[in-house]
Amino acid sequence: MFAITLSRPEAYNTITPELRDELAAAIDEGDADRRAHVILLQAEGKAFCAGYGLDWSTKAQASEEKTGEGPSRVWDSVSDLRMMGKFVETYMKLWYASKPTIAAVQGWCIGGGTDMVLCADLVVAGEGASFGYPPARVWGTPTTNMWVYRMGLEQAKRYLLTGDEIPAPEAARIGLILETVPDAELRERSWTLAKRMARLPTNQLVMLKLLCNQTVENMGFANSRTLGTLFDGIARHTQEGLDFVGRAEQVGFRQAVRDRDDPFGDYGSRKRSGE
């Protein structure tokens, strides 16, 4: 087994360009390792991944039209698609790696974190974990667009059209993830599952994964993914998206997120058990 660990717990393992590049290299290394049958993605700290590091991403958008001399340039959708496409290509390495990939999730896995983790073949979560795509409320759409393929049309609409938080037990019930286990048993369970899969010859694992994934590919997955990535850029540049960035510049992105989520009473706008 080849284990990859997200190791910025103090920042809730938020996504940065550096994480993107290091994750891409690690997945490629694991897939090329002849000794490894399975790739396991895990994380340190209280959160698996709390989405994109909004400090750098909101600042990048706020400054993108203020650079250079002369009149400000309008938003370039093609450049945006290429920029986001680099992140999507990394997440999709979990899907296109020839070997099976398992993600072990604790705490928050939201926004861009779901773009990443739902590309793994199997997701095991601690009972205290939470999933969701709060940027559906303003400023984003799922780029890898795995939601419908994992849990069906009705449930995908239910949670994307509200951006509501999904506690891990509910995520397992509706098919977004494989299963939940007590938080203290997450590491043991994910490693045990990986070791059980690793009993199969690598060639069998490769063929079976490809056979399953090809069904999704035949359903138009590539087209859905491209549209999701393009729409994500559009959503960040609607008037509402620009207003969100402006608000983040004024009061900080954490307060801007609270302003967005307070009416729904979930994510950071509610107290979690034990706090």
C-alpha positions as CSV (number, residue, x, y, z in Angstrom):
1,M,0.0,0.0,0.0
2,F,1.1,3.6,-0.7
3,A,-0.1,6.2,1.8
4,I,-0.4,9.9,1.0
5,T,-1.0,12.3,3.9
6,L,-2.3,15.9,3.8
7,S,-0.2,17.5,6.5
8,R,-1.2,21.1,7.1
9,P,-3.5,20.5,10.0
10,E,-3.2,24.0,11.3
11,A,-4.7,25.3,8.1
12,Y,-7.4,22.5,7.9
13,N,-5.5,21.1,4.9
14,T,-7.0,23.8,2.6
15,I,-6.1,23.6,-1.0
16,T,-3.2,25.7,-2.4
17,P,-1.2,25.5,-5.6
18,E,1.6,23.9,-3.6
19,L,-0.8,21.2,-2.3
20,R,-2.0,20.6,-5.8
21,D,1.5,20.1,-7.2
22,E,2.7,17.9,-4.3
23,L,-0.5,15.7,-4.4
24,A,-0.1,15.2,-8.2
25,A,3.5,14.1,-7.7
26,A,2.6,11.8,-4.8
27,I,-0.3,10.0,-6.7
28,D,2.0,9.5,-9.7
29,E,4.7,8.1,-7.5
30,G,2.2,5.7,-5.8
31,D,0.8,4.5,-9.2
32,A,4.3,3.8,-10.4
33,D,5.4,1.9,-7.3
34,R,5.4,-1.8,-8.2
35,R,5.2,-2.8,-4.6
36,A,2.0,-0.9,-4.0
37,H,-1.4,-2.4,-4.9
38,V,-3.6,0.4,-3.4
39,I,-3.2,4.1,-2.8
40,L,-4.5,5.5,0.5
41,L,-5.2,9.2,0.9
42,Q,-5.5,10.4,4.5
43,A,-5.0,13.7,6.4
44,E,-3.7,15.0,9.7
45,G,-5.7,17.1,12.1
46,K,-9.3,17.8,12.8
47,A,-10.3,18.3,9.2
48,F,-9.6,16.3,6.1
49,C,-9.8,19.3,3.8
50,A,-11.9,22.5,4.3
51,G,-11.8,23.5,0.7
52,Y,-9.7,26.1,-1.1
53,G,-7.5,28.4,0.9
54,L,-9.7,31.4,0.4
55,D,-7.1,33.9,1.6
56,W,-5.1,33.4,-1.6
57,S,-7.9,32.6,-3.9
58,T,-10.1,35.6,-3.1
59,K,-7.1,37.9,-3.2
60,A,-6.1,36.4,-6.5
61,Q,-9.5,37.1,-8.0
62,A,-9.7,40.6,-6.4
63,S,-6.4,41.5,-8.1
64,E,-6.8,39.8,-11.4
65,E,-8.4,42.8,-13.1
66,K,-6.2,45.4,-11.4
67,T,-2.9,44.5,-12.8
68,G,-1.1,46.2,-15.7
69,E,-1.5,49.6,-17.1
70,G,-4.4,51.2,-18.9
71,P,-8.0,49.9,-18.8
72,S,-8.7,46.8,-16.7
73,R,-9.0,43.6,-18.6
74,V,-12.3,41.7,-18.4
75,W,-12.4,38.2,-17.1
76,D,-10.8,35.7,-19.4
77,S,-12.9,32.5,-19.2
78,V,-10.3,30.5,-21.1
79,S,-7.4,31.4,-18.8
80,D,-9.7,30.7,-15.8
81,L,-10.6,27.3,-17.3
82,R,-6.9,26.5,-17.7
83,M,-6.1,27.6,-14.2
84,M,-8.9,25.6,-12.5
85,G,-8.2,22.7,-14.9
86,K,-4.8,22.2,-13.3
87,F,-6.5,21.5,-10.0
88,V,-9.1,19.3,-11.6
89,E,-6.3,17.3,-13.4
90,T,-4.7,16.6,-10.0
91,Y,-7.9,15.4,-8.4
92,M,-8.7,13.2,-11.4
93,K,-5.4,11.4,-10.8
94,L,-7.2,9.6,-8.0
95,W,-9.8,8.5,-10.5
96,Y,-7.4,7.7,-13.4
97,A,-4.6,6.1,-11.4
98,S,-4.5,2.5,-12.5
99,K,-4.6,1.3,-8.9
100,P,-7.5,1.6,-6.5
101,T,-7.6,4.7,-4.4
102,I,-9.2,5.0,-0.9
103,A,-9.7,8.2,1.0
104,A,-10.0,8.2,4.8
105,V,-11.9,11.3,5.9
106,Q,-12.3,13.0,9.3
107,G,-13.8,16.3,10.2
108,W,-14.6,18.8,7.5
109,C,-14.5,17.7,3.8
110,I,-16.3,20.5,2.0
111,G,-16.1,22.7,-1.1
112,G,-13.0,21.9,-3.1
113,G,-12.2,19.1,-0.6
114,T,-15.2,17.2,-2.1
115,D,-13.9,18.0,-5.6
116,M,-10.8,16.1,-4.6
117,V,-12.0,13.3,-2.3
118,L,-15.0,12.2,-4.4
119,C,-12.5,11.2,-7.2
120,A,-11.2,8.4,-5.0
121,D,-12.6,5.0,-5.7
122,L,-13.8,4.5,-2.1
123,V,-14.4,7.0,0.7
124,V,-14.4,5.8,4.3
125,A,-15.3,8.5,6.9
126,G,-15.4,8.9,10.7
127,E,-18.8,9.3,12.1
128,G,-18.0,12.9,13.0
129,A,-17.1,14.0,9.5
130,S,-19.2,16.3,7.4
131,F,-19.4,16.8,3.7
132,G,-21.0,19.5,1.5
133,Y,-20.5,22.1,-1.1
134,P,-21.3,25.5,0.5
135,P,-20.0,27.5,-2.5
136,A,-23.1,26.3,-4.3
137,R,-24.8,29.2,-2.4
138,V,-22.5,31.7,-4.1
139,W,-19.1,31.7,-5.7
140,G,-18.7,28.2,-7.2
141,T,-19.9,24.9,-8.7
142,P,-18.4,21.4,-8.3
143,T,-15.5,21.1,-10.8
144,T,-15.0,17.4,-10.9
145,N,-18.8,17.0,-10.7
146,M,-18.9,13.5,-9.1
147,W,-22.2,14.1,-7.2
148,V,-24.8,12.7,-9.6
149,Y,-22.6,9.7,-10.5
150,R,-22.1,8.8,-6.8
151,M,-25.6,9.3,-5.3
152,G,-28.0,9.8,-8.2
153,L,-29.9,12.7,-9.6
154,E,-32.4,13.5,-6.9
155,Q,-30.0,13.4,-4.0
156,A,-27.4,15.5,-5.9
157,K,-30.0,18.1,-6.6
158,R,-31.2,18.1,-3.0
159,Y,-27.7,19.0,-1.7
160,L,-26.3,21.1,-4.5
161,L,-29.4,23.3,-4.8
162,T,-29.2,24.2,-1.1
163,G,-25.5,23.8,-0.4
164,D,-26.5,22.0,2.8
165,E,-24.1,20.2,5.1
166,I,-24.2,16.4,4.9
167,P,-23.2,14.6,8.1
168,A,-21.1,11.5,7.4
169,P,-23.7,8.9,8.4
170,E,-26.2,10.5,6.0
171,A,-23.5,10.7,3.3
172,A,-23.1,6.9,3.6
173,R,-26.9,6.3,3.6
174,I,-27.4,8.2,0.3
175,G,-24.4,6.7,-1.4
176,L,-22.1,9.7,-1.5
177,I,-19.4,7.7,0.4
178,L,-18.9,4.0,1.2
179,E,-19.3,3.9,4.9
180,T,-18.7,5.5,8.3
181,V,-16.9,4.1,11.3
182,P,-16.3,5.5,14.8
183,D,-13.8,8.3,14.6
184,A,-11.2,6.5,16.6
185,E,-11.3,3.5,14.3
186,L,-11.0,5.4,11.0
187,R,-7.3,4.8,10.4
188,E,-7.5,1.1,11.3
189,R,-10.6,0.5,9.1
190,S,-9.2,2.3,6.1
191,W,-5.9,0.5,6.4
192,T,-7.6,-2.9,6.9
193,L,-9.7,-2.3,3.8
194,A,-6.7,-1.3,1.7
195,K,-4.8,-4.4,2.9
196,R,-7.7,-6.6,2.0
197,M,-7.9,-5.2,-1.5
198,A,-4.1,-5.6,-1.8
199,R,-4.5,-9.4,-1.5
200,L,-5.6,-9.4,-5.1
201,P,-3.0,-9.3,-7.9
202,T,-2.3,-5.8,-9.1
203,N,-3.4,-6.7,-12.7
204,Q,-6.8,-7.8,-11.3
205,L,-7.3,-4.6,-9.4
206,V,-6.4,-2.5,-12.5
207,M,-8.8,-4.4,-14.7
208,L,-11.7,-4.3,-12.2
209,K,-11.2,-0.6,-11.5
210,L,-11.1,0.2,-15.2
211,L,-14.2,-1.9,-15.8
212,C,-16.2,0.0,-13.2
213,N,-15.0,3.4,-14.1
214,Q,-15.7,2.9,-17.8
215,T,-19.4,2.8,-17.0
216,V,-19.2,6.3,-15.6
217,E,-17.1,7.5,-18.6
218,N,-19.7,6.2,-21.0
219,M,-22.3,8.3,-19.1
220,G,-20.5,11.5,-20.3
221,F,-18.3,12.1,-17.3
222,A,-15.7,14.1,-19.2
223,N,-18.3,16.5,-20.6
224,S,-19.8,17.0,-17.1
225,R,-16.4,17.7,-15.6
226,T,-15.6,20.3,-18.3
227,L,-18.9,22.0,-17.8
228,G,-18.5,22.0,-14.0
229,T,-15.0,23.6,-14.2
230,L,-16.2,26.2,-16.7
231,F,-19.3,27.0,-14.6
232,D,-17.1,27.4,-11.5
233,G,-15.3,30.2,-13.1
234,I,-18.6,31.8,-14.3
235,A,-20.0,31.5,-10.8
236,R,-17.0,33.4,-9.3
237,H,-17.6,36.2,-11.8
238,T,-21.3,36.7,-11.5
239,Q,-22.4,39.9,-9.8
240,E,-23.1,37.8,-6.6
241,G,-19.7,36.2,-6.9
242,L,-17.9,39.6,-7.3
243,D,-19.9,40.9,-4.3
244,F,-18.7,38.0,-2.2
245,V,-15.1,38.8,-3.1
246,G,-15.7,42.4,-2.3
247,R,-17.2,41.5,1.1
248,A,-14.2,39.3,1.8
249,E,-11.9,42.2,1.1
250,Q,-13.8,44.3,3.5
251,V,-14.3,42.0,6.5
252,G,-12.1,39.0,5.8
253,F,-13.1,35.8,4.0
254,R,-14.1,34.0,7.3
255,Q,-16.7,36.6,8.0
256,A,-17.9,36.6,4.4
257,V,-18.4,32.9,4.7
258,R,-20.4,33.3,7.9
259,D,-22.6,35.9,6.2
260,R,-23.3,33.4,3.5
261,D,-24.0,30.4,5.8
262,D,-25.6,32.0,8.8
263,P,-29.1,32.0,7.2
264,F,-28.8,28.2,6.8
265,G,-27.4,27.5,10.3
266,D,-24.8,25.0,9.2
267,Y,-21.0,24.5,8.7
268,G,-19.2,27.1,10.7
269,S,-22.4,28.9,11.6
270,R,-23.4,26.3,14.1
271,K,-21.6,24.7,17.1
272,R,-20.2,21.3,16.5
273,S,-20.5,18.6,19.3
274,G,-17.7,18.8,21.8
275,E,-17.1,22.6,21.3
